[in-house]
Each structure stands twice: as structure tokens, then as C-alpha cells.
Amino acid sequence: MLYHKEHLKTLDEQSIGEAYILLSKIGSKFFSYADKWAIFEPVFATVPDHWHRVASDLDESALDYQQILKTPRMIVDNKEGTIARANPGEETPLPSGNTQ
């Protein structure tokens, strides 16, 4: 969660960058068991006018796996140390980080 002193409709790029860096650090530790995990864009967010990102592993057995495939995301590869962008329709389904 990115905390700000007041509600804003837009955030500066530095704040967003810092939030991504923090989320990446936390996610790499929290999802260390997975080969890959992702930070998702807010296309399915239910609260309008909020900067909102969700991080999750890429578990094929998750109830929301089909929604995962429909959501633009930044994929972090814990083994290779790389970050890649995935957009709906541009990739094949991702194998779970638990089974690679």
C-alpha cells in the first residue's frame, strides 16, 4: 500500500517508482518459494481513483487464475532475476512458480 497524507487522483512518478521498488522487495521475500510472481495492474480494481497494485504468485490452481491471465502484469523471475511485462492475449498461460 502506498500511503499519502491526503487523497490524490494522480501521483508523481517518483512516488510510484518507490512503491514499485518496495513492492518488489517485499514480493521477492514473500514469494521466495515461487520461481515467478507478478505485480498486477488495477484493471479489476473495485475502488475508483485509487492507485492500487496487487502482487501474487502465478499458481495455476488459484481460483482467480483465469483473471490473472486477463490482467496486465509485471512478472518477476526469482531464479533468473529478471522482470518482464505480460499483457493479456500476448502470452501463453504461465506455469505455476510452484511446479517449475
CNS distance restraints for C-alpha pairs under 8 A (distance, minus, plus):
assign (resid   1 and name CA) (resid  19 and name CA) 7.80 0.50 0.50
assign (resid   1 and name CA) (resid  52 and name CA) 7.52 0.50 0.50
assign (resid   1 and name CA) (resid  53 and name CA) 7.90 0.50 0.50
assign (resid   2 and name CA) (resid  19 and name CA) 6.20 0.50 0.50
assign (resid   2 and name CA) (resid  51 and name CA) 7.90 0.50 0.50
assign (resid   8 and name CA) (resid  50 and name CA) 7.85 0.50 0.50
assign (resid   9 and name CA) (resid  49 and name CA) 5.57 0.50 0.50
assign (resid   9 and name CA) (resid  50 and name CA) 6.73 0.50 0.50
assign (resid  10 and name CA) (resid  51 and name CA) 7.89 0.50 0.50
assign (resid  11 and name CA) (resid  15 and name CA) 6.63 0.50 0.50
assign (resid  11 and name CA) (resid  16 and name CA) 6.80 0.50 0.50
assign (resid  11 and name CA) (resid  51 and name CA) 7.97 0.50 0.50
assign (resid  12 and name CA) (resid  16 and name CA) 6.54 0.50 0.50
assign (resid  13 and name CA) (resid  17 and name CA) 5.95 0.50 0.50
assign (resid  14 and name CA) (resid  18 and name CA) 6.09 0.50 0.50
assign (resid  15 and name CA) (resid  19 and name CA) 6.14 0.50 0.50
assign (resid  16 and name CA) (resid  20 and name CA) 6.26 0.50 0.50
assign (resid  17 and name CA) (resid  21 and name CA) 6.23 0.50 0.50
assign (resid  18 and name CA) (resid  22 and name CA) 6.13 0.50 0.50
assign (resid  19 and name CA) (resid  23 and name CA) 6.01 0.50 0.50
assign (resid  20 and name CA) (resid  24 and name CA) 5.92 0.50 0.50
assign (resid  21 and name CA) (resid  25 and name CA) 6.24 0.50 0.50
assign (resid  22 and name CA) (resid  26 and name CA) 6.20 0.50 0.50
assign (resid  23 and name CA) (resid  27 and name CA) 5.78 0.50 0.50
assign (resid  23 and name CA) (resid  55 and name CA) 7.82 0.50 0.50
assign (resid  24 and name CA) (resid  28 and name CA) 5.97 0.50 0.50
assign (resid  25 and name CA) (resid  29 and name CA) 6.61 0.50 0.50
assign (resid  26 and name CA) (resid  30 and name CA) 6.04 0.50 0.50
assign (resid  27 and name CA) (resid  31 and name CA) 5.56 0.50 0.50
assign (resid  27 and name CA) (resid  32 and name CA) 7.75 0.50 0.50
assign (resid  27 and name CA) (resid  37 and name CA) 7.80 0.50 0.50
assign (resid  27 and name CA) (resid  55 and name CA) 6.91 0.50 0.50
assign (resid  28 and name CA) (resid  32 and name CA) 5.54 0.50 0.50
assign (resid  28 and name CA) (resid  78 and name CA) 6.90 0.50 0.50
assign (resid  31 and name CA) (resid  36 and name CA) 7.99 0.50 0.50
assign (resid  31 and name CA) (resid  37 and name CA) 6.74 0.50 0.50
assign (resid  31 and name CA) (resid  56 and name CA) 7.76 0.50 0.50
assign (resid  31 and name CA) (resid  57 and name CA) 6.56 0.50 0.50
assign (resid  32 and name CA) (resid  78 and name CA) 6.95 0.50 0.50
assign (resid  33 and name CA) (resid  97 and name CA) 7.74 0.50 0.50
assign (resid  33 and name CA) (resid  98 and name CA) 7.11 0.50 0.50
assign (resid  34 and name CA) (resid  57 and name CA) 6.71 0.50 0.50
assign (resid  34 and name CA) (resid  78 and name CA) 7.22 0.50 0.50
assign (resid  34 and name CA) (resid  96 and name CA) 7.73 0.50 0.50
assign (resid  34 and name CA) (resid  97 and name CA) 4.25 0.50 0.50
assign (resid  34 and name CA) (resid  98 and name CA) 5.27 0.50 0.50
assign (resid  35 and name CA) (resid  77 and name CA) 5.89 0.50 0.50
assign (resid  35 and name CA) (resid  78 and name CA) 5.22 0.50 0.50
assign (resid  35 and name CA) (resid  79 and name CA) 5.80 0.50 0.50
assign (resid  35 and name CA) (resid  96 and name CA) 7.93 0.50 0.50
assign (resid  35 and name CA) (resid  97 and name CA) 4.33 0.50 0.50
assign (resid  35 and name CA) (resid  98 and name CA) 6.79 0.50 0.50
assign (resid  35 and name CA) (resid 100 and name CA) 6.88 0.50 0.50
assign (resid  36 and name CA) (resid  57 and name CA) 6.57 0.50 0.50
assign (resid  36 and name CA) (resid  58 and name CA) 6.74 0.50 0.50
assign (resid  36 and name CA) (resid  75 and name CA) 6.68 0.50 0.50
assign (resid  36 and name CA) (resid  76 and name CA) 5.54 0.50 0.50
assign (resid  36 and name CA) (resid  77 and name CA) 4.46 0.50 0.50
assign (resid  36 and name CA) (resid  78 and name CA) 5.74 0.50 0.50
assign (resid  36 and name CA) (resid  79 and name CA) 7.77 0.50 0.50
assign (resid  36 and name CA) (resid  96 and name CA) 7.54 0.50 0.50
assign (resid  36 and name CA) (resid  97 and name CA) 5.00 0.50 0.50
assign (resid  37 and name CA) (resid  55 and name CA) 7.30 0.50 0.50
assign (resid  37 and name CA) (resid  56 and name CA) 5.75 0.50 0.50
assign (resid  37 and name CA) (resid  57 and name CA) 4.13 0.50 0.50
assign (resid  37 and name CA) (resid  58 and name CA) 5.56 0.50 0.50
assign (resid  37 and name CA) (resid  75 and name CA) 5.78 0.50 0.50
assign (resid  37 and name CA) (resid  76 and name CA) 5.43 0.50 0.50
assign (resid  37 and name CA) (resid  77 and name CA) 6.78 0.50 0.50
assign (resid  37 and name CA) (resid  78 and name CA) 7.87 0.50 0.50
assign (resid  37 and name CA) (resid  97 and name CA) 7.08 0.50 0.50
assign (resid  38 and name CA) (resid  55 and name CA) 5.49 0.50 0.50
assign (resid  38 and name CA) (resid  56 and name CA) 5.59 0.50 0.50
assign (resid  38 and name CA) (resid  57 and name CA) 6.20 0.50 0.50
assign (resid  38 and name CA) (resid  58 and name CA) 7.04 0.50 0.50
assign (resid  38 and name CA) (resid  73 and name CA) 6.14 0.50 0.50
assign (resid  38 and name CA) (resid  74 and name CA) 5.38 0.50 0.50
assign (resid  38 and name CA) (resid  75 and name CA) 4.33 0.50 0.50
assign (resid  38 and name CA) (resid  76 and name CA) 5.77 0.50 0.50
assign (resid  39 and name CA) (resid  53 and name CA) 6.55 0.50 0.50
assign (resid  39 and name CA) (resid  54 and name CA) 5.63 0.50 0.50
assign (resid  39 and name CA) (resid  55 and name CA) 4.31 0.50 0.50
assign (resid  39 and name CA) (resid  56 and name CA) 6.72 0.50 0.50
assign (resid  39 and name CA) (resid  73 and name CA) 5.51 0.50 0.50
assign (resid  39 and name CA) (resid  74 and name CA) 5.20 0.50 0.50
assign (resid  39 and name CA) (resid  75 and name CA) 6.64 0.50 0.50
assign (resid  40 and name CA) (resid  53 and name CA) 5.76 0.50 0.50
assign (resid  40 and name CA) (resid  54 and name CA) 5.32 0.50 0.50
assign (resid  40 and name CA) (resid  55 and name CA) 6.15 0.50 0.50
assign (resid  40 and name CA) (resid  71 and name CA) 6.55 0.50 0.50
assign (resid  40 and name CA) (resid  72 and name CA) 6.11 0.50 0.50
assign (resid  40 and name CA) (resid  73 and name CA) 4.32 0.50 0.50
assign (resid  40 and name CA) (resid  74 and name CA) 6.49 0.50 0.50
assign (resid  41 and name CA) (resid  52 and name CA) 7.65 0.50 0.50
assign (resid  41 and name CA) (resid  53 and name CA) 5.86 0.50 0.50
assign (resid  41 and name CA) (resid  54 and name CA) 7.41 0.50 0.50
assign (resid  41 and name CA) (resid  71 and name CA) 6.62 0.50 0.50
assign (resid  41 and name CA) (resid  72 and name CA) 5.59 0.50 0.50
assign (resid  41 and name CA) (resid  73 and name CA) 5.73 0.50 0.50
assign (resid  42 and name CA) (resid  51 and name CA) 7.82 0.50 0.50
assign (resid  42 and name CA) (resid  52 and name CA) 5.83 0.50 0.50
assign (resid  42 and name CA) (resid  53 and name CA) 5.89 0.50 0.50
assign (resid  42 and name CA) (resid  54 and name CA) 7.71 0.50 0.50
assign (resid  43 and name CA) (resid  71 and name CA) 6.68 0.50 0.50
assign (resid  43 and name CA) (resid  72 and name CA) 7.86 0.50 0.50
assign (resid  44 and name CA) (resid  71 and name CA) 7.87 0.50 0.50
assign (resid  45 and name CA) (resid  52 and name CA) 7.23 0.50 0.50
assign (resid  57 and name CA) (resid  96 and name CA) 7.56 0.50 0.50
assign (resid  57 and name CA) (resid  97 and name CA) 6.84 0.50 0.50
assign (resid  58 and name CA) (resid  65 and name CA) 7.53 0.50 0.50
assign (resid  58 and name CA) (resid  68 and name CA) 7.78 0.50 0.50
assign (resid  58 and name CA) (resid  94 and name CA) 7.05 0.50 0.50
assign (resid  58 and name CA) (resid  95 and name CA) 7.15 0.50 0.50
assign (resid  58 and name CA) (resid  96 and name CA) 5.05 0.50 0.50
assign (resid  58 and name CA) (resid  97 and name CA) 6.09 0.50 0.50
assign (resid  59 and name CA) (resid  65 and name CA) 6.99 0.50 0.50
assign (resid  59 and name CA) (resid  95 and name CA) 7.35 0.50 0.50
assign (resid  59 and name CA) (resid  96 and name CA) 4.43 0.50 0.50
assign (resid  59 and name CA) (resid  97 and name CA) 6.58 0.50 0.50
assign (resid  59 and name CA) (resid  98 and name CA) 7.06 0.50 0.50
assign (resid  60 and name CA) (resid  65 and name CA) 5.75 0.50 0.50
assign (resid  60 and name CA) (resid  94 and name CA) 7.70 0.50 0.50
assign (resid  60 and name CA) (resid  95 and name CA) 6.56 0.50 0.50
assign (resid  60 and name CA) (resid  96 and name CA) 5.43 0.50 0.50
assign (resid  61 and name CA) (resid  65 and name CA) 6.89 0.50 0.50
assign (resid  64 and name CA) (resid  68 and name CA) 6.27 0.50 0.50
assign (resid  65 and name CA) (resid  69 and name CA) 6.45 0.50 0.50
assign (resid  66 and name CA) (resid  70 and name CA) 6.54 0.50 0.50
assign (resid  67 and name CA) (resid  71 and name CA) 6.33 0.50 0.50
assign (resid  69 and name CA) (resid  88 and name CA) 6.09 0.50 0.50
assign (resid  69 and name CA) (resid  93 and name CA) 6.76 0.50 0.50
assign (resid  70 and name CA) (resid  87 and name CA) 7.69 0.50 0.50
assign (resid  70 and name CA) (resid  88 and name CA) 4.94 0.50 0.50
assign (resid  70 and name CA) (resid  89 and name CA) 7.67 0.50 0.50
assign (resid  71 and name CA) (resid  87 and name CA) 6.81 0.50 0.50
assign (resid  71 and name CA) (resid  88 and name CA) 6.03 0.50 0.50
assign (resid  72 and name CA) (resid  85 and name CA) 7.65 0.50 0.50
assign (resid  72 and name CA) (resid  86 and name CA) 5.75 0.50 0.50
assign (resid  72 and name CA) (resid  87 and name CA) 4.45 0.50 0.50
assign (resid  72 and name CA) (resid  88 and name CA) 5.99 0.50 0.50
assign (resid  73 and name CA) (resid  85 and name CA) 6.01 0.50 0.50
assign (resid  73 and name CA) (resid  86 and name CA) 5.34 0.50 0.50
assign (resid  73 and name CA) (resid  87 and name CA) 6.56 0.50 0.50
assign (resid  74 and name CA) (resid  83 and name CA) 6.66 0.50 0.50
assign (resid  74 and name CA) (resid  84 and name CA) 5.73 0.50 0.50
assign (resid  74 and name CA) (resid  85 and name CA) 4.65 0.50 0.50
assign (resid  74 and name CA) (resid  86 and name CA) 6.21 0.50 0.50
assign (resid  75 and name CA) (resid  83 and name CA) 5.52 0.50 0.50
assign (resid  75 and name CA) (resid  84 and name CA) 5.14 0.50 0.50
assign (resid  75 and name CA) (resid  85 and name CA) 6.08 0.50 0.50
assign (resid  75 and name CA) (resid  86 and name CA) 6.95 0.50 0.50
assign (resid  76 and name CA) (resid  81 and name CA) 7.18 0.50 0.50
assign (resid  76 and name CA) (resid  82 and name CA) 5.99 0.50 0.50
assign (resid  76 and name CA) (resid  83 and name CA) 4.62 0.50 0.50
assign (resid  76 and name CA) (resid  84 and name CA) 6.69 0.50 0.50
assign (resid  77 and name CA) (resid  81 and name CA) 5.40 0.50 0.50
assign (resid  77 and name CA) (resid  82 and name CA) 5.26 0.50 0.50
assign (resid  77 and name CA) (resid  83 and name CA) 6.25 0.50 0.50
assign (resid  78 and name CA) (resid  82 and name CA) 7.38 0.50 0.50
assign (resid  86 and name CA) (resid  90 and name CA) 7.01 0.50 0.50
assign (resid  86 and name CA) (resid  91 and name CA) 6.83 0.50 0.50
assign (resid  87 and name CA) (resid  91 and name CA) 7.13 0.50 0.50
assign (resid  95 and name CA) (resid  99 and name CA) 7.15 0.50 0.50
assign (resid  95 and name CA) (resid 100 and name CA) 7.17 0.50 0.50
assign (resid  96 and name CA) (resid 100 and name CA) 6.83 0.50 0.50
